[in-house]
Amino acid sequence: MNIQLGDIGHIIQLAIAPVFLLNGVCTALMVLINRLARIIDRSRVLEDRLDIAYNDNYLTELDVLYRRSHYINMAITLSTLCGLFVGIVIALLFVGDTTDVTLDKYIAGLFAASVGSLIASFGFLLREIFIASSAMRAMRHVRRAPKAGEQATK
């Protein structure tokens, strides 16, 4: 097998689009991991507070955090799977072009699977965001009316 410089340039051109997708997936993974880290930090604080004194509000918030962490973990798993599929697509593009083996169906199938797992990952992220938003609204602090003789602050 004799690979020419022009062939390598063509192979690299084929791999550029999946590499951009891989870059986007890595960025999404960073966001997901940061969200998970914040959930873990908050749950540790609440568990420490529960060790000191029992509080129903802390338990309720912990339940919400556990649900959120489940959805974020699913999103991370699917995004990682997407990145794995894209990496395999890039490798198959190189292998298929250098060995003249027809891998078109495998490449197309893996690319479709990677996009599908990315879409599912975004779905889990969206679900987690909805849970966080609804929990924030449900747990908001209710201001009390000022007692007689107190001044209301603006």
C-alpha positions in Angstrom: 0.0 0.0 0.0 1.4 3.3 -1.1 -0.3 6.4 0.5 0.4 9.7 -1.1 0.5 13.1 0.6 -2.7 14.1 -1.2 -4.5 11.0 0.2 -3.5 12.0 3.8 -4.9 15.5 3.2 -8.1 14.0 1.9 -8.4 11.8 5.0 -7.8 14.7 7.3 -10.5 16.7 5.5 -13.0 13.8 6.0 -12.2 13.8 9.7 -12.6 17.5 10.4 -16.4 17.6 10.8 -16.4 14.7 13.4 -13.5 16.4 15.2 -15.6 19.6 15.6 -18.5 17.5 16.9 -16.1 15.9 19.4 -15.0 19.3 20.5 -18.6 20.3 21.2 -19.2 17.1 23.1 -16.2 17.7 25.3 -17.5 21.2 26.1 -20.9 19.8 26.9 -19.2 17.2 29.2 -17.4 20.0 31.1 -20.7 21.7 31.7 -22.3 18.4 32.9 -19.4 17.6 35.2 -19.6 21.1 36.7 -23.3 20.7 37.4 -22.7 17.3 39.0 -19.9 18.8 41.2 -22.2 21.5 42.4 -24.9 18.9 43.2 -22.4 16.8 45.1 -21.1 19.7 47.1 -24.6 20.8 48.1 -25.6 17.3 49.1 -22.5 17.0 51.3 -23.4 20.3 53.1 -26.9 19.1 53.6 -25.8 15.7 54.9 -23.4 17.4 57.3 -26.3 19.5 58.6 -28.5 16.5 59.0 -25.7 14.9 61.1 -26.1 17.8 63.5 -29.9 18.1 63.6 -32.9 16.5 61.7 -34.7 18.8 59.3 -37.4 17.9 56.8 -36.4 20.7 54.5 -32.9 19.2 54.2 -34.3 15.8 53.4 -36.6 17.2 50.8 -33.7 19.1 49.2 -31.5 16.0 49.3 -34.2 14.0 47.5 -34.3 16.6 44.7 -30.5 16.6 44.5 -30.4 12.8 44.2 -32.9 12.9 41.4 -30.9 15.6 39.7 -27.7 13.7 40.0 -29.3 10.7 38.4 -30.3 12.7 35.3 -26.9 14.4 35.1 -25.1 11.0 35.4 -27.3 9.7 32.5 -26.4 12.8 30.5 -22.7 12.3 31.2 -22.9 8.6 30.2 -24.6 9.4 26.9 -22.3 12.3 26.1 -19.3 10.1 26.8 -20.8 7.4 24.6 -21.3 10.0 21.9 -17.6 11.0 22.1 -16.6 7.3 21.9 -18.7 6.8 18.8 -17.2 9.9 17.2 -13.7 8.8 18.0 -14.5 5.4 16.3 -15.9 7.2 13.3 -12.7 9.2 12.9 -10.6 6.0 13.2 -12.8 4.2 10.7 -12.5 7.1 8.3 -8.7 6.8 8.4 -8.8 3.0 8.2 -11.3 2.9 5.4 -9.5 5.4 3.3 -6.0 4.0 3.8 -7.0 0.3 3.3 -9.6 0.8 0.6 -12.1 -1.2 2.7 -15.7 -0.1 2.4 -16.8 1.0 5.9 -19.5 3.5 4.8 -22.4 1.8 6.5 -20.5 1.4 9.8 -19.4 5.0 9.7 -22.9 6.2 8.9 -24.4 4.0 11.6 -21.9 5.1 14.3 -22.4 8.7 13.4 -26.2 8.4 13.7 -25.7 6.6 17.0 -23.4 9.4 18.2 -25.9 12.1 17.3 -28.7 10.1 18.9 -26.8 9.7 22.1 -26.0 13.4 22.1 -29.7 14.3 21.6 -30.6 11.9 24.5 -27.9 13.5 26.7 -29.4 17.0 26.0 -32.8 15.6 26.9 -31.5 14.4 30.3 -29.8 17.7 30.9 -33.0 19.5 30.1 -34.9 17.3 32.5 -32.4 18.0 35.3 -32.7 21.8 34.6 -36.5 21.5 34.9 -36.2 19.7 38.2 -33.7 22.3 39.6 -35.9 25.2 38.5 -39.1 23.7 39.9 -37.3 22.9 43.2 -36.0 26.4 43.4 -39.5 27.8 43.0 -41.0 25.4 45.5 -38.4 26.1 48.1 -38.3 29.9 47.8 -38.3 31.9 50.9 -41.7 33.3 51.8 -41.4 36.8 53.3 -43.5 37.4 56.3 -45.6 40.5 56.7 -44.1 43.0 59.1 -45.6 43.0 62.6 -47.4 45.9 64.0 -44.9 48.6 64.9 -42.1 47.3 62.6 -41.1 49.1 59.5 -41.1 47.3 56.1 -37.8 47.5 54.3 -37.7 48.2 50.7 
